[in-house]
Amino acid sequence: MDESQRGPVHVEFRGVSKRYGQTVQAVRQLDLEIMRGEFLTLLGPSGSGKTTALMMLAGFEDTTEGEILIDGQRIDNVPANRRGIGMVFQNYALFPHMTVAENLAFPLEVRKLGREQVTRRVRNVLDMVQLPEFGNRRPAQLSGGQQQRVAVARALIFEPNLVLMDEPLGALDKQLREQMQFEIKDIHARLGVTFVYVTHDQTEALTMSDRIAVFSAGRIEQLSTPRELYERPAASFVASFIGESNRMSGTVLTGGENGGVAVHLDDSDVVLNAMSYGATLSAGARVTLSIRPERMSMLQDGATALNVIAATVVQSVYVGDHIRLVAVTASGLKFIVKLAASSSQLELNAGEAVRLGCGREDCLALDR
């Protein structure tokens, strides 16, 4: 979803905090707007506040201060069962004594829908999650992936316009988890309802989301599209948490036009040309440099780059689609480089001297 397609504000957190007792502050003064129809992921490590924020929106946790609004109406004082929100948990929470169809019908029967309408909606959501023949089975007769599909169907069956998902794929194996990511993304695209999704898995967040809110210590460090988050992290924490990166400390020697800076790396004779997309950095500023491993290349004889780093190979591992190279400079700086396997037919042995290269745009200077 691009900026021009994003709808009006659907959910809003205004100055929301959550404290447990006097000492633990799980969420701190959270301000967040979630747009109608978008897929927003709350991403962060354990204890960062992302799940607490979701549970306050769902109504399973009370706010300590601040307001939560849906379509401009305060809902933080409305009971969870009256908020009209679909919810998918990691443990599926299916009733074991009921069939799949009975599990799906339950939210509708609670809302006193007629039998004919219930039957039609059960059939429709089973088709939606590609389980049309499974209505008479019990949860114990289903695989983990099938149970997860039923849990998603149950969250959607009463046609909410807001669906919350709390680590819903955490219990699945890697291959099935990746498959379900694309299936949930496809369901979202077809329905056009608002999804708020919690995960600690960066790849999952990058794959599924329109926007990602990166949480740390109860606050949002950055709220951006997946591409913006990966290409231009606003802080050192975000750069280290989203994907792999080479991170080094240094001091700005000179600041240039349009964000270009020259940085002298600590305890070395290496100077790198980098870009600063955040604060304007002047000479003497302390920064953290971040370079993605796939943005570095190994320079063949005669080739050059704006940044050239002389290093020695420590390890070279063939990983299938790429070669993962670990190299160190004479002063002890370590670099991880991902080289496309097809273009790296030469054998790289430990102890071999190499020249590594990268451009200014590949090297981010982040204000510490």
C-alpha positions in Angstrom: 0.0 0.0 0.0 1.5 3.3 -1.0 0.9 6.6 0.7 -1.7 7.8 -1.8 -3.8 4.6 -1.2 -3.8 4.8 2.5 -7.3 5.5 4.0 -8.3 7.7 6.9 -7.2 7.1 10.4 -8.9 4.0 11.8 -7.2 3.5 15.2 -5.4 6.1 17.3 -3.3 5.9 20.4 -3.0 9.3 22.2 -0.4 9.5 24.9 -1.0 5.9 26.0 1.1 4.5 28.9 1.0 1.2 30.8 2.6 0.7 34.1 2.7 -2.4 36.3 3.1 -1.3 39.9 5.5 1.6 40.6 8.6 0.4 38.7 7.7 -1.4 35.4 6.6 0.8 32.5 5.7 -1.4 29.6 4.5 1.4 27.3 5.5 5.0 27.5 3.5 7.9 26.1 2.6 6.0 22.9 1.2 8.2 20.0 0.3 6.1 16.9 -2.2 6.4 14.0 -3.2 3.3 12.2 -4.9 3.9 8.8 -8.0 2.2 7.6 -7.2 -0.9 5.5 -3.5 -1.0 6.2 -1.4 -3.9 7.5 0.6 -2.5 10.4 3.1 -4.6 12.2 4.3 -3.9 15.8 7.9 -5.3 15.8 10.4 -5.6 18.6 12.3 -7.8 21.0 10.7 -9.4 24.1 9.7 -6.8 26.7 9.6 -3.9 24.2 5.9 -3.2 24.7 4.5 -4.3 21.4 2.2 -7.0 22.8 1.1 -4.8 25.7 0.0 -2.1 23.1 -1.9 -4.7 21.2 -3.6 -6.1 24.3 -4.7 -2.6 25.3 -6.3 -2.1 21.9 -8.0 -5.5 22.2 -9.3 -4.6 25.7 -7.4 -7.4 27.6 -5.2 -4.8 29.3 -6.3 -1.5 30.8 -4.4 1.7 30.0 -2.7 3.5 32.8 -3.1 6.9 31.0 -4.0 8.2 27.6 -6.8 7.3 25.1 -7.4 4.8 22.4 -9.8 5.7 19.7 -11.5 3.7 16.9 -13.0 5.8 14.1 -12.7 8.8 16.4 -14.6 7.2 19.3 -12.9 6.4 22.6 -12.8 2.6 23.3 -10.3 2.3 26.1 -13.3 2.2 28.6 -15.4 -0.2 26.4 -15.3 -4.0 27.4 -13.3 -6.2 25.1 -16.4 -8.2 23.9 -18.1 -5.0 22.7 -15.2 -3.6 20.6 -16.0 -5.7 17.5 -12.4 -6.7 17.0 -11.3 -10.0 15.5 -8.4 -11.6 17.4 -5.9 -14.4 16.5 -3.6 -15.8 19.2 -0.4 -17.9 18.9 -2.1 -20.9 20.7 -5.1 -20.8 18.4 -7.6 -21.0 21.4 -9.9 -23.4 19.6 -12.5 -25.4 21.6 -11.3 -29.0 21.5 -14.8 -30.6 22.0 -16.3 -28.7 19.0 -15.9 -29.4 15.3 -14.3 -26.8 13.1 -17.7 -25.7 11.9 -19.0 -25.4 15.5 -15.8 -23.4 16.5 -16.5 -21.0 13.6 -20.2 -20.7 14.3 -19.7 -19.9 18.0 -18.9 -16.1 17.6 -22.0 -15.8 15.3 -24.4 -17.7 17.7 -23.2 -15.4 20.5 -24.3 -12.5 18.3 -27.7 -14.3 17.7 -27.4 -14.6 13.9 -29.9 -16.9 12.2 -29.0 -20.5 11.3 -29.0 -20.0 7.6 -26.7 -17.0 7.8 -24.4 -18.9 10.1 -24.1 -21.8 7.7 -23.4 -19.5 4.8 -20.7 -17.6 6.6 -19.0 -20.8 7.9 -18.9 -22.1 4.4 -17.5 -18.8 3.0 -14.7 -18.5 5.6 -13.7 -22.2 5.1 -13.3 -21.5 1.4 -11.4 -18.3 2.2 -8.7 -20.2 4.2 -8.8 -23.2 1.8 -10.3 -25.7 4.2 -13.7 -26.4 2.5 -13.9 -30.1 3.5 -12.7 -29.7 7.1 -15.9 -28.5 8.8 -16.7 -31.8 10.5 -13.2 -32.4 12.0 -12.2 -31.6 15.5 -9.1 -29.5 16.2 -7.1 -32.5 17.3 -7.5 -34.0 13.8 -5.9 -31.0 12.2 -2.2 -30.1 11.6 -0.8 -27.0 13.2 -1.1 -25.0 9.9 -4.8 -26.1 9.5 -5.6 -25.1 13.1 -4.0 -21.7 12.5 -6.2 -21.3 9.4 -9.3 -22.1 11.4 -8.2 -19.5 14.0 -7.8 -16.9 11.3 -11.2 -17.9 9.9 -12.9 -17.5 13.3 -11.4 -14.0 13.7 -12.9 -13.0 10.3 -16.3 -14.8 10.4 -18.2 -12.0 12.0 -16.8 -9.5 9.4 -14.9 -7.1 11.7 -13.2 -4.2 10.1 -10.2 -4.5 12.5 -8.3 -7.7 13.1 -5.5 -8.1 15.7 -2.9 -10.9 15.5 -0.5 -11.8 18.3 2.5 -13.8 17.1 0.0 -16.1 15.2 2.7 -18.1 13.4 5.1 -18.6 16.2 4.3 -22.3 16.8 4.7 -23.3 13.1 7.8 -24.7 11.5 9.8 -22.4 9.2 8.5 -23.6 5.8 4.8 -23.5 7.0 5.3 -20.2 8.7 6.6 -18.7 5.4 3.7 -20.1 3.5 1.1 -18.8 6.0 2.7 -15.3 5.8 1.8 -15.0 2.2 -1.7 -16.5 2.8 -2.5 -14.0 5.5 -1.1 -11.2 3.4 -3.4 -12.4 0.5 -6.5 -12.6 2.8 -5.8 -9.0 3.9 -5.4 -7.8 0.3 -8.8 -9.4 -0.6 -10.7 -8.2 2.4 -9.2 -4.7 2.7 -9.8 -4.6 6.5 -7.3 -3.2 9.0 -4.7 -5.7 10.3 -2.5 -5.0 13.4 0.1 -7.8 13.7 2.6 -8.4 16.5 5.9 -10.3 15.9 9.5 -10.3 17.0 10.5 -11.8 13.6 12.0 -9.1 11.3 11.7 -11.1 8.1 8.0 -11.8 8.9 7.4 -8.0 9.4 9.3 -7.0 6.2 7.3 -9.7 4.2 3.8 -8.9 5.3 3.5 -5.2 6.3 2.5 -1.9 4.7 4.2 -0.2 7.6 6.2 -1.4 10.6 6.4 0.2 14.1 9.7 -0.8 15.7 9.3 -0.9 19.5 12.1 -0.6 22.1 11.7 -0.1 25.8 8.0 0.9 25.5 8.5 3.4 22.7 8.4 3.4 18.9 11.9 3.9 17.6 10.7 4.2 13.9 7.5 3.9 12.0 8.1 3.4 8.3 7.5 1.2 5.3 9.6 -2.0 5.2 11.9 -0.6 2.5 12.4 2.7 4.3 13.1 0.8 7.5 15.7 -1.5 6.0 17.3 1.1 3.7 17.3 4.1 6.0 17.1 3.1 9.6 16.7 6.2 11.8 18.7 4.9 14.7 21.4 2.4 15.6 19.0 0.1 17.4 16.8 -0.2 14.3 19.7 -0.9 12.0 20.9 -3.7 14.3 17.5 -5.2 14.9 16.3 -5.2 11.2 18.5 -7.6 9.3 22.2 -8.2 9.5 24.6 -5.2 9.4 28.3 -4.4 9.9 28.3 -1.8 12.7 31.3 0.3 13.6 31.9 3.4 15.8 33.7 6.4 14.4 34.1 10.2 14.4 33.0 12.5 11.6 36.0 14.2 10.0 34.1 16.3 7.5 30.5 17.0 6.7 29.5 17.4 3.1 26.5 18.5 1.1 23.3 16.5 0.9 24.2 14.4 4.0 27.5 13.1 2.8 30.1 12.7 5.6 33.7 11.2 6.0 34.0 9.1 9.1 37.3 7.9 10.7 36.7 4.5 12.3 37.8 4.0 15.9 41.3 2.4 16.5 42.0 2.1 12.8 43.4 4.0 9.8 40.2 3.4 7.8 38.1 6.4 6.7 34.8 5.7 5.0 32.5 8.0 3.0 29.0 7.6 4.3 25.5 9.2 4.2 23.5 10.7 7.0 19.8 10.8 6.4 18.9 12.0 9.9 20.5 14.9 11.8 23.1 17.1 10.2 26.5 15.8 11.4 29.4 18.2 11.9 33.1 17.4 12.4 33.8 15.7 15.7 30.4 14.1 16.0 30.4 10.5 17.2 28.5 8.1 15.0 27.7 4.5 14.4 28.2 3.3 10.8 26.0 0.6 9.4 26.8 -1.4 6.2 24.5 -4.2 5.0 26.6 -7.3 4.1 25.0 -7.6 0.7 26.0 -4.0 -0.1 29.7 -4.8 0.1 31.6 -6.3 -2.9 34.9 -8.0 -3.3 37.0 -5.9 -5.7 38.9 -7.8 -8.5 42.3 -6.6 -9.7 41.9 -3.2 -11.3 38.4 -2.5 -9.9 37.8 0.3 -7.5 35.1 1.9 -5.4 34.6 5.1 -3.4 35.3 3.1 -0.2 38.0 0.5 -0.4 38.9 -1.7 2.6 42.0 -3.9 2.6 41.3 -7.1 4.6 42.2 -10.8 5.1 39.7 -13.6 4.7 38.9 -15.4 8.0 36.0 -17.6 6.8 34.2 -18.3 3.5 31.0 -20.3 3.7 28.8 -21.4 0.7 25.1 -20.9 1.7 23.5 -21.8 -1.6 22.3 -18.5 -3.1 25.3 -16.6 -1.7 28.7 -16.9 -0.2 29.1 -15.5 3.3 32.6 -14.0 3.7 34.1 -12.9 7.0 37.2 -10.7 6.7 39.2 -8.6 9.1 41.4 -5.5 8.6 45.0 -5.2 10.0 43.6 -3.2 12.9 41.0 -5.9 13.7 37.8 -4.5 12.2 35.6 -7.4 11.1 33.3 -7.3 8.0 30.7 -9.7 6.9 30.1 -9.8 3.1 27.4 -11.6 1.2 28.5 -12.3 -2.4 26.2 -13.7 -5.0 27.2 -17.3 -5.5 26.9 -17.2 -9.3 29.4 -14.4 -9.6 31.9 -15.8 -7.0 33.2 -19.0 -8.6 36.7 -18.5 -7.2 37.7 -20.3 -4.0 38.4 -18.0 -1.1 40.7 -19.4 1.5 41.4 -18.3 5.0 44.4 -16.0 5.1 43.8 -14.7 1.6 44.2 -10.9 1.1 41.1 -9.2 -0.4 39.9 -5.7 -1.2 36.3 -4.9 -0.1 34.3 -2.1 -1.7 31.1 -0.1 -1.1 29.6 3.2 -2.2 28.6 6.2 0.0 24.9 5.3 -0.2 25.7 1.8 1.1 27.3 3.2 4.3 24.9 4.8 6.8 26.1 7.2 9.5 23.7 7.0 12.4 23.6 9.6 15.2 24.3 7.9 18.5 
